[in-house]
Amino acid sequence: MFNQAGSGAPGAFGRRAWLWTAALLAALALPTLLLPLSHDQSFFFVTAQRMIRGAVLYRDLVDIKPPLLYHMYAVAALFGDSGISVRILDLVVQGGTCWLMIALIRRSGGGDRVAALAAVIFLLCYYGQGYGDTAQCEGYAGLLGFGTAWMIMYRRTAAGFVVAGLLLGAVVMMKFTMGLLLPVAVALDLAAFAEAWPRRARLYAWLLGGFGIVLAAFALFLTMNNAWHSYRLVMEFTSAYAAIEMHSPGLWIRNLLTMVPEHLALDYSLLLVTATGAGLLYTARTTPREAGAARSAAFIVLLRFNALAFVALLVSIIVEAKYPGYHFERLYPFGAPLAAVGMTAARNWLARQQSRTLYRCLVLPALAGGMVILGPLPRYVWHCLIPAAEALQGIDPAPDGVHAFARRLGAGTYPHADGTTTPRRLHQGDLFVMSSQAALIYLHAGVLPENNVYMSAYIQAPFASGEWKEETRHFLLLHRPRVIVLDEGDALPGISGTNMTSLDAMRALPGVAAMLDSEYVRVWELKNPQGAQPVVYERRK
């Protein structure tokens, strides 16, 4: 049905225009190579480095996310221990997302202008979040979602539906709630194709077969590595963590009504919220049969897929009831084509309402001004270009100073227990860190953690596994590392359900406070009014 692009696709580009578009997209993405890793990205990267060295996720390394992101980070870690490996991986993923987005829009008859505009909007939104909110699980939603749409629309064979199922399984292995893309994919198929039910049933069987292969591979991974018990502990923690806000319906409703509009208005931008709304309205009011020469039936179907994906993934955020900014990046690839259509439709309507001279002199400048003030461009400049320029000048873009703290710790130039600052470099086994910034500190110190738990919330939470706490206590009392870094400013009530810091949590473990007081000296600390405040303890000689 959709083998050819719709006739009369508007906004056709020549080769030179596409070269300029590619150059613009590259210019938007490349500055991120200069940016450091955040604490989340450092956690994924350090965990991946340990996996490469033989540690098994869940059994030897504790985290609550599905496994695929760590394996993607492991691919990056194969190319070096520097954080730039992660940035390059992210460029490849988002480049692939843009390529698929453009290819789908063009092939379905949406036109080159809309395709190029959608890709630019997407990258402005994605990289405008700030360096800490990229390279997350949510950043794969577009690549895997558009790959699924391509298979269903243009590879309607058994192999194509198996691949679609594999891609949807990969989405679930990135984040369970993003599995809502599975019913979106089925809805796309039902809406777009008038298949006989026997054939449709066979295709769905292949789709579910591909999806089941991924789930079976995950189950096999847990079985072969004897990790079912440890994974059950992770799921128990996840259930308790997810229920924190659910215990207070008023808090859940208040956060829903305040945080969702705030993130959409600020992170996605008022302009794009309006434009996406216009695109959703256009999609709802236009049927494939009414598409006409300007828009092909295939493009309307693609827009409906984007609309359903946007709404479904927004629902997945609400289901999680956690609202860090990076959660919303799963919406951006699906909202961008809708926003591009909405903006194009608004421009065309305005052009028809005014004389050409008035349009060029007043309307176009007003639209450009709105793009600059109310669109995603200011956030991109503030959160991407300015930090990249600072990094070129050797300025740490992180205002809390944790990166500089970690580098100085790794170089061994902090004040020591004997009162000197003579460099004493840390070696494997010398360092134990328990902090919300633990992985970032390990990464800059050039030392990998040797214990199973280094994300502080998994010790702080009252509902955290007793096995995790005992393993941590046993590790400290047995190894007595030369340097211990704890944190007196990293309370994480949204995850742990308590205001206890990692310093409090560690001292609460039997025997640890006595060991710290009798065998260690508090030698250095980072005074940070907001956020992490790591404290360095050094063992007495």
C-alpha positions as CSV (number, residue, x, y, z in Angstrom):
1,M,0.0,0.0,0.0
2,F,2.8,2.4,1.0
3,N,5.5,1.5,-1.4
4,Q,5.9,4.9,-3.0
5,A,5.9,8.4,-1.6
6,G,2.8,10.4,-2.1
7,S,2.5,12.5,-5.2
8,G,3.0,16.2,-5.0
9,A,5.1,16.0,-1.7
10,P,5.7,19.6,-0.8
11,G,9.0,21.2,-0.2
12,A,11.3,19.1,-2.4
13,F,15.1,19.6,-1.7
14,G,18.0,19.3,-4.1
15,R,21.3,17.7,-3.2
16,R,22.8,21.0,-2.1
17,A,19.9,21.7,0.3
18,W,20.3,18.3,1.9
19,L,24.0,18.8,2.3
20,W,23.3,22.1,4.1
21,T,20.7,20.2,6.3
22,A,23.2,17.5,7.1
23,A,25.8,20.2,8.0
24,L,23.3,21.9,10.3
25,L,22.3,18.7,12.1
26,A,26.0,17.9,12.6
27,A,26.7,21.4,13.9
28,L,23.9,20.9,16.5
29,A,25.2,17.6,17.7
30,L,29.0,17.8,17.6
31,P,29.4,20.3,20.5
32,T,28.2,17.6,22.9
33,L,31.6,15.8,22.4
34,L,33.1,18.5,24.6
35,L,30.7,17.9,27.5
36,P,31.5,15.7,30.6
37,L,29.4,12.9,31.9
38,S,26.8,13.4,34.6
39,H,26.4,11.2,37.7
40,D,23.8,9.0,35.9
41,Q,25.9,8.6,32.7
42,S,29.0,7.9,34.9
43,F,27.0,5.2,36.7
44,F,26.1,3.5,33.5
45,F,29.6,3.8,32.1
46,V,31.4,2.5,35.2
47,T,28.9,-0.4,35.4
48,A,29.5,-1.2,31.8
49,Q,33.3,-1.2,32.4
50,R,32.9,-3.6,35.2
51,M,30.7,-5.8,33.0
52,I,33.4,-5.9,30.4
53,R,35.7,-7.2,33.1
54,G,33.4,-10.0,34.0
55,A,30.8,-8.6,36.5
56,V,27.2,-9.7,36.0
57,L,24.4,-7.1,36.1
58,Y,22.0,-7.6,39.0
59,R,24.1,-10.5,40.5
60,D,27.3,-8.4,41.0
61,L,26.0,-4.9,40.2
62,V,22.9,-3.4,41.6
63,D,20.6,-1.1,39.6
64,I,16.9,-1.1,38.8
65,K,16.9,-0.4,35.1
66,P,16.5,-3.1,32.4
67,P,19.8,-4.4,31.0
68,L,20.0,-3.1,27.4
69,L,21.4,0.4,28.2
70,Y,24.3,-1.1,30.1
71,H,25.2,-3.3,27.2
72,M,25.1,-0.3,24.9
73,Y,27.4,1.6,27.2
74,A,29.6,-1.5,27.2
75,V,29.9,-1.2,23.5
76,A,31.1,2.4,24.0
77,A,33.5,1.3,26.8
78,L,35.2,-1.1,24.4
79,F,36.5,2.0,22.5
80,G,38.0,3.6,25.6
81,D,37.7,4.6,29.2
82,S,37.0,8.2,28.4
83,G,33.5,9.7,28.6
84,I,33.8,10.8,25.0
85,S,33.1,7.2,24.0
86,V,29.6,7.6,25.5
87,R,29.1,10.9,23.6
88,I,30.1,9.3,20.3
89,L,27.7,6.5,20.9
90,D,24.9,9.0,21.6
91,L,25.7,10.9,18.4
92,V,25.4,7.6,16.5
93,V,22.0,6.8,18.1
94,Q,20.6,10.3,17.6
95,G,22.0,10.5,14.1
96,G,20.2,7.2,13.3
97,T,17.0,8.6,14.8
98,C,17.3,11.7,12.5
99,W,18.0,9.5,9.5
100,L,15.0,7.3,10.1
101,M,12.8,10.2,10.9
102,I,13.7,12.0,7.6
103,A,13.5,8.8,5.6
104,L,10.1,7.9,6.9
105,I,8.7,11.4,6.3
106,R,10.1,11.6,2.8
107,R,9.0,8.1,1.8
108,S,5.5,8.6,3.1
109,G,5.1,11.8,1.2
110,G,5.5,14.4,3.9
111,G,8.0,16.4,2.0
112,D,11.6,17.3,2.4
113,R,10.9,20.6,4.2
114,V,8.9,19.0,6.9
115,A,11.5,16.1,7.2
116,A,14.4,18.6,7.6
117,L,12.5,20.8,10.0
118,A,11.4,17.8,12.2
119,A,15.0,16.6,12.5
120,V,16.3,20.1,13.5
121,I,13.5,20.5,16.1
122,F,14.3,17.1,17.5
123,L,18.0,17.8,18.0
124,L,17.4,21.3,19.4
125,C,15.0,19.7,22.0
126,Y,17.2,16.7,22.8
127,Y,20.6,18.5,23.2
128,G,18.8,21.5,24.8
129,Q,18.2,19.4,27.9
130,G,21.7,19.8,29.2
131,Y,24.6,17.3,29.1
132,G,23.3,15.4,32.1
133,D,20.0,14.5,30.6
134,T,21.2,12.9,27.3
135,A,22.4,9.3,26.7
136,Q,19.7,7.9,28.9
137,C,17.3,5.0,28.3
138,E,14.7,7.3,26.9
139,G,17.1,8.5,24.2
140,Y,16.6,5.2,22.3
141,A,12.8,5.6,22.0
142,G,13.0,7.4,18.6
143,L,15.5,5.0,16.9
144,L,13.6,1.9,18.0
145,G,10.1,3.4,17.5
146,F,10.8,4.7,14.0
147,G,12.5,1.4,13.1
148,T,9.3,-0.4,14.1
149,A,7.2,1.9,12.1
150,W,9.4,1.4,9.0
151,M,9.0,-2.4,9.3
152,I,5.2,-2.3,9.7
153,M,4.7,0.2,6.9
154,Y,7.3,-0.9,4.3
155,R,8.5,-4.5,5.3
156,R,5.2,-6.3,5.6
157,T,6.7,-9.8,5.6
158,A,7.4,-12.4,8.3
159,A,11.0,-11.2,8.6
160,G,9.9,-7.6,8.8
161,F,7.4,-8.3,11.6
162,V,10.0,-10.4,13.5
163,V,12.4,-7.4,13.3
164,A,9.6,-5.1,14.5
165,G,9.0,-7.4,17.5
166,L,12.8,-7.5,18.2
167,L,12.8,-3.7,18.2
168,L,9.8,-3.4,20.5
169,G,11.5,-6.0,22.8
170,A,14.6,-3.8,22.8
171,V,12.4,-0.8,23.9
172,V,11.2,-2.8,26.9
173,M,14.7,-3.8,27.7
174,M,15.6,-0.1,27.8
175,K,12.6,0.8,30.1
176,F,9.7,-1.3,30.9
177,T,7.0,1.4,30.7
178,M,8.1,2.4,27.2
179,G,6.7,-1.0,26.2
180,L,3.5,1.0,25.6
181,L,4.9,1.4,22.0
182,L,3.8,-2.2,21.4
183,P,0.0,-1.4,21.4
184,V,0.9,1.7,19.4
185,A,2.5,-0.4,16.7
186,V,-0.5,-2.7,16.6
187,A,-2.8,0.3,16.3
188,L,-0.7,1.6,13.4
189,D,-1.1,-1.7,11.6
190,L,-4.9,-1.9,12.3
191,A,-5.4,1.7,11.1
192,A,-3.3,1.6,8.0
193,F,-3.8,-1.8,6.4
194,A,-6.9,-3.7,5.4
195,E,-5.5,-7.2,5.7
196,A,-7.5,-10.4,5.8
197,W,-7.5,-11.6,9.3
198,P,-5.7,-14.9,8.7
199,R,-2.8,-13.0,7.2
200,R,-2.9,-10.3,10.0
201,A,-2.9,-13.1,12.6
202,R,0.2,-14.6,11.1
203,L,1.9,-11.2,11.0
204,Y,1.0,-10.6,14.6
205,A,2.3,-14.0,15.5
206,W,5.7,-13.1,14.0
207,L,5.6,-9.8,15.8
208,L,5.0,-11.4,19.1
209,G,7.6,-14.0,18.2
210,G,10.3,-11.4,17.8
211,F,9.2,-9.7,21.0
212,G,9.3,-13.0,22.8
213,I,12.8,-13.7,21.6
214,V,14.0,-10.7,23.5
215,L,12.2,-11.6,26.7
216,A,13.4,-15.2,26.4
217,A,17.0,-14.0,26.0
218,F,16.6,-11.9,29.2
219,A,15.3,-14.9,31.1
220,L,18.2,-17.0,29.8
221,F,20.7,-14.4,30.8
222,L,19.3,-14.4,34.4
223,T,19.2,-18.2,34.5
224,M,22.7,-18.8,33.1
225,N,24.2,-16.2,35.5
226,N,22.3,-17.4,38.5
227,A,20.8,-13.9,38.9
228,W,17.1,-14.6,39.4
229,H,17.3,-14.1,43.2
230,S,19.3,-10.8,42.9
231,Y,16.9,-9.6,40.1
232,R,13.9,-10.3,42.5
233,L,15.6,-8.0,45.1
234,V,15.9,-5.3,42.4
235,M,12.2,-5.7,41.5
236,E,11.2,-5.5,45.1
237,F,13.1,-2.3,45.5
238,T,11.7,-0.9,42.3
239,S,8.1,-1.6,43.4
240,A,8.7,0.2,46.7
241,Y,10.4,3.1,45.0
242,A,7.6,3.4,42.5
243,A,5.0,3.4,45.2
244,I,6.5,6.4,47.2
245,E,4.3,9.0,45.6
246,M,1.3,6.6,45.3
247,H,1.1,6.5,49.1
248,S,-0.1,10.1,48.9
249,P,-2.7,10.6,46.1
250,G,-2.7,14.3,46.7
251,L,1.0,14.5,46.1
252,W,0.7,12.4,43.0
253,I,-2.1,14.6,41.6
254,R,-0.3,17.8,42.5
255,N,3.0,16.6,40.8
256,L,1.0,15.5,37.7
257,L,-0.7,18.9,37.4
258,T,2.4,20.9,38.0
259,M,5.4,19.0,36.7
260,V,4.1,17.7,33.4
261,P,3.0,21.2,32.1
262,E,6.2,22.7,33.5
263,H,8.5,20.3,31.6
264,L,6.5,20.5,28.4
265,A,6.5,24.4,28.5
266,L,10.1,24.8,29.5
267,D,12.0,21.7,28.2
268,Y,9.8,21.1,25.1
269,S,9.0,24.9,24.8
270,L,5.7,26.8,24.5
271,L,6.2,27.1,20.7
272,L,6.5,23.4,20.2
273,V,3.6,22.6,22.6
274,T,1.5,24.8,20.5
275,A,2.8,23.5,17.2
276,T,2.5,19.9,18.3
277,G,-1.1,20.6,19.3
278,A,-1.7,22.0,15.8
279,G,-0.1,18.9,14.3
280,L,-2.3,16.6,16.5
281,L,-5.4,18.5,15.4
282,Y,-4.4,18.3,11.8
283,T,-3.8,14.6,12.2
284,A,-7.1,13.9,13.9
285,R,-9.1,15.9,11.4
286,T,-7.5,14.5,8.2
287,T,-8.1,11.0,7.1
288,P,-5.9,9.2,4.6
289,R,-8.7,9.4,2.0
290,E,-8.9,13.2,2.5
291,A,-5.1,13.7,2.3
292,G,-5.2,14.9,-1.3
293,A,-2.3,15.8,-3.4
294,A,-0.4,17.9,-0.7
295,R,-0.2,15.0,1.8
296,S,-0.2,11.3,1.0
297,A,-2.3,8.8,2.8
298,A,1.0,7.2,4.1
299,F,2.1,10.4,5.7
300,I,-1.2,10.8,7.5
301,V,-0.8,7.3,8.8
302,L,2.8,8.1,9.9
303,L,1.5,11.2,11.7
304,R,-1.1,9.1,13.5
305,F,1.7,6.7,14.6
306,N,3.6,9.7,16.0
307,A,0.5,11.1,17.7
308,L,-0.3,7.8,19.4
309,A,3.4,7.3,20.4
310,F,3.6,10.8,21.8
311,V,0.4,10.3,23.9
312,A,1.4,6.7,25.0
313,L,4.8,7.7,26.1
314,L,3.4,10.7,28.0
315,V,1.2,8.2,29.8
316,S,4.2,6.1,30.5
317,I,5.8,9.1,32.3
318,I,2.7,9.7,34.3
319,V,2.6,6.0,35.2
320,E,6.2,6.2,36.5
321,A,5.2,9.3,38.6
322,K,8.8,10.5,38.5
323,Y,9.5,13.7,36.6
324,P,13.2,14.3,36.0
325,G,13.7,16.2,32.8
326,Y,15.3,13.4,30.8
327,H,12.1,11.3,31.1
328,F,10.5,13.7,28.6
329,E,13.1,13.1,25.9
330,R,11.2,10.0,24.9
331,L,8.5,12.3,23.5
332,Y,10.7,14.5,21.4
333,P,11.3,12.3,18.3
334,F,7.6,11.7,18.0
335,G,6.5,15.2,18.7
336,A,9.0,16.8,16.3
337,P,7.2,15.7,13.0
338,L,3.9,16.8,14.5
339,A,5.4,20.2,15.4
340,A,7.0,20.5,12.0
341,V,3.6,19.9,10.3
342,G,1.9,22.3,12.7
343,M,4.5,25.0,12.1
344,T,4.3,24.5,8.3
345,A,0.5,24.6,8.3
346,A,0.6,27.8,10.4
347,R,3.1,29.4,8.1
348,N,1.1,28.5,5.0
349,W,-2.1,29.8,6.5
350,L,-0.5,33.1,7.4
351,A,1.0,33.5,4.0
352,R,-2.5,33.2,2.5
353,Q,-3.9,35.8,4.8
354,Q,-1.5,38.6,4.1
355,S,0.0,40.3,1.1
356,R,3.4,39.0,0.1
357,T,5.1,42.2,1.2
358,L,3.4,42.3,4.6
359,Y,4.2,38.6,5.1
360,R,7.9,39.1,4.4
361,C,8.2,42.3,6.4
362,L,6.1,41.5,9.4
363,V,4.9,37.9,9.7
364,L,8.2,36.1,8.9
365,P,10.2,38.3,11.4
366,A,7.5,37.7,14.1
367,L,7.7,33.9,13.5
368,A,11.5,34.0,13.7
369,G,11.3,36.0,16.9
370,G,8.8,33.6,18.4
371,M,11.2,30.7,17.5
372,V,14.1,32.4,19.3
373,I,12.1,33.5,22.4
374,L,9.5,30.8,22.9
375,G,11.1,27.8,21.0
376,P,13.8,25.3,22.0
377,L,16.7,27.4,20.7
378,P,17.4,29.4,23.9
379,R,17.7,26.2,26.0
380,Y,20.0,24.6,23.4
381,V,22.3,27.7,23.5
382,W,22.2,27.8,27.3
383,H,22.6,24.1,28.0
384,C,24.7,22.9,25.1
385,L,26.6,25.6,23.3
386,I,27.7,27.7,26.3
387,P,28.9,24.6,28.4
388,A,30.7,23.4,25.3
389,A,32.4,26.8,24.9
390,E,33.3,26.7,28.6
391,A,34.8,23.2,28.2
392,L,37.0,24.5,25.4
393,Q,38.4,27.1,27.9
394,G,38.9,24.5,30.6
395,I,36.0,25.7,32.7
396,D,34.1,22.9,34.5
397,P,30.4,23.2,33.3
398,A,29.1,21.5,36.4
399,P,28.4,24.3,39.0
400,D,28.6,22.0,42.0
401,G,32.3,21.4,41.7
402,V,32.0,17.6,42.0
403,H,34.0,17.0,38.8
404,A,36.9,19.1,40.1
405,F,36.7,17.4,43.5
406,A,36.9,14.0,41.8
407,R,39.8,14.9,39.6
408,R,41.8,16.2,42.6
409,L,40.9,13.1,44.6
410,G,42.1,10.9,41.7
411,A,45.4,12.9,41.4
412,G,45.9,12.4,45.2
413,T,46.5,16.2,45.8
414,Y,43.8,16.6,48.5
415,P,44.9,17.2,52.1
416,H,46.1,13.9,53.7
417,A,45.8,12.5,57.2
418,D,49.4,13.5,58.0
419,G,48.7,17.2,57.0
420,T,50.5,17.0,53.7
421,T,49.2,17.3,50.1
422,T,52.0,15.3,48.5
423,P,50.4,13.5,45.6
424,R,49.3,9.9,46.5
425,R,47.6,8.4,43.5
426,L,44.8,6.0,44.1
427,H,45.1,2.4,42.9
428,Q,42.6,-0.4,42.5
429,G,41.3,-1.3,45.9
430,D,42.3,2.0,47.5
431,L,38.9,3.7,47.2
432,F,35.4,3.1,48.4
433,V,32.7,5.7,47.6
434,M,29.1,5.8,48.7
435,S,27.3,8.9,47.3
436,S,24.7,10.0,44.8
437,Q,27.9,11.0,42.8
438,A,29.8,7.8,43.5
439,A,30.3,6.7,39.9
440,L,31.4,10.1,38.7
441,I,34.0,10.1,41.5
442,Y,35.2,6.6,40.6
443,L,35.3,7.6,36.9
444,H,37.5,10.7,37.4
445,A,39.6,8.9,40.0
446,G,40.4,6.2,37.4
447,V,39.4,3.5,39.8
448,L,36.6,1.0,39.4
449,P,34.4,0.1,42.4
450,E,34.9,-3.4,43.8
451,N,31.7,-3.7,45.8
452,N,28.2,-4.5,44.5
453,V,26.4,-1.3,45.5
454,Y,27.7,2.2,45.0
455,M,24.4,4.1,44.2
456,S,23.6,5.5,47.6
457,A,19.8,5.2,47.4
458,Y,20.1,1.4,47.5
459,I,21.6,1.7,51.0
460,Q,19.7,4.7,52.3
461,A,16.2,3.4,51.6
462,P,14.5,1.7,54.6
463,F,13.1,-0.8,52.1
464,A,16.4,-1.6,50.5
465,S,17.5,-5.2,50.6
466,G,19.2,-6.3,53.8
467,E,21.6,-8.3,51.6
468,W,22.8,-5.2,49.9
469,K,23.4,-3.5,53.2
470,E,25.2,-6.5,54.6
471,E,27.4,-6.9,51.5
472,T,28.4,-3.3,51.8
473,R,29.1,-3.5,55.5
474,H,31.1,-6.7,55.1
475,F,33.1,-5.2,52.2
476,L,34.1,-2.2,54.2
477,L,35.0,-4.1,57.4
478,L,36.9,-6.7,55.5
479,H,38.9,-4.5,53.1
480,R,39.3,-1.3,55.0
481,P,40.2,0.7,51.9
482,R,42.8,3.5,52.2
483,V,40.3,6.2,51.2
484,I,36.5,6.3,51.9
485,V,34.3,9.0,50.4
486,L,30.8,9.4,51.9
487,D,28.3,12.2,51.4
488,E,26.5,14.4,53.8
489,G,24.4,16.3,51.3
490,D,22.9,13.6,49.0
491,A,19.5,12.8,50.6
492,L,17.3,11.3,47.9
493,P,13.8,11.2,49.3
494,G,12.2,10.8,45.9
495,I,14.0,7.4,45.5
496,S,14.7,6.3,49.0
497,G,11.7,7.7,50.8
498,T,14.0,9.2,53.5
499,N,16.1,12.3,54.2
500,M,19.0,10.1,55.3
501,T,22.3,10.8,53.5
502,S,24.8,8.2,52.5
503,L,27.0,9.3,55.4
504,D,24.1,8.7,57.8
505,A,23.2,5.4,56.1
506,M,26.8,4.1,56.2
507,R,27.3,5.0,59.9
508,A,24.0,3.2,60.6
509,L,25.5,-0.1,59.4
510,P,26.7,-2.2,62.4
511,G,30.4,-1.7,63.0
512,V,31.0,1.0,60.3
513,A,30.8,4.0,62.6
514,A,33.2,2.5,65.1
515,M,35.6,1.7,62.3
516,L,35.5,5.2,60.9
517,D,35.9,6.9,64.2
518,S,38.8,4.7,65.4
519,E,40.7,4.0,62.2
520,Y,40.0,6.9,59.8
521,V,40.5,10.7,59.8
522,R,38.2,13.1,58.1
523,V,40.6,15.0,55.9
524,W,38.7,16.9,53.2
525,E,35.2,17.8,52.2
526,L,33.4,19.7,49.4
527,K,31.2,22.5,50.7
528,N,28.4,22.6,48.2
529,P,25.3,24.5,49.4
530,Q,23.0,22.5,47.1
531,G,23.4,18.9,46.3
532,A,26.2,16.5,46.9
533,Q,28.8,17.3,49.7
534,P,31.3,14.5,49.6
535,V,33.6,13.9,52.6
536,V,36.9,12.2,52.4
537,Y,38.1,9.8,55.1
538,E,41.7,8.5,55.0
539,R,42.9,5.5,57.0
540,R,45.5,6.3,59.7
541,K,48.9,4.7,59.1
